[in-house]
Amino acid sequence: MVGAVGFMDIANALKRARPFAQAPEEAIEAMVPHAVARTLSRDDALWQTGAPTTHFSVIYSGLLKVVRSLPNGREAIMGLFGPRESVGDIAVIQGKAMPASAIVCSATAVVIRIPREVVLEQMHKWPGLTISMNSAIADRVQALQTKVQILSAGGVEARLASLLLDLADRFGDEFEDDTVVIPLALSRQELANLISTTFETTIRVMSRWQKSGWVETRSDGFVLKDLEALRETARTVIATRGGG
């Protein structure tokens, strides 16, 4: 069952997905009949913390955040995942319960889900698929390292600039006027959670950057208008304006 997404769409999406980049055609063909394309809306959960790992998930469209609830009631965003990326694959391969929740943070998202046993069967059969999976896991480790780098980038402004540049690199579209559009409608609270600061501080910094012409916020995302200013800010440890 594939819903509004057809078999050919799923096959093409899997071929372009990082975990299946080196998988042979036979492995993709074997997985497609078992795939389910699930459509979710903003704030829907693909799974909650502690859920069993029953399926391997590849994002077809939209954006998901992986989050953990903190004792103080705030939400810690562990990562953002978009089209052609897998989410939760380490837990799925290990057969462990999901350590965090996966929540949609775009207007809608379509996620292709393949039963865990089907993916594991193809991994045993095709070494190329196993290599791709290992590469995807390495990417996940790199993503965690990037988040650590962002959180240790200095003051709030440096962290926020680092985050926007990382999102631009992963999801952005560059135009001839040297602007970059990030098609991710993240709220100020979500930005604050991603860089471990407060809602009020994020509003203050983003408002200042908007007045300076560095960043424009739109209903469907952000436009980065002065990349060099953001890069310089990301390289600077701002002690006087840090905190939050």
PyMOL commands that set and color helices and strands:
alter all, ss='L'
color gray80, all
select helices_A, chain A and resi 7-16+18-20+25-34+89-94+116-125+127-151+156-171+188-194+199-212+227-235
alter helices_A, ss='H'
color red, helices_A
select strands_A, chain A and resi 36-41+45-47+55-61+64-69+75-81+86-87+101-104+108-115+173-174+180-182+215-218+221-224
alter strands_A, ss='S'
color yellow, strands_A
deselect
rebuild
show_as cartoon
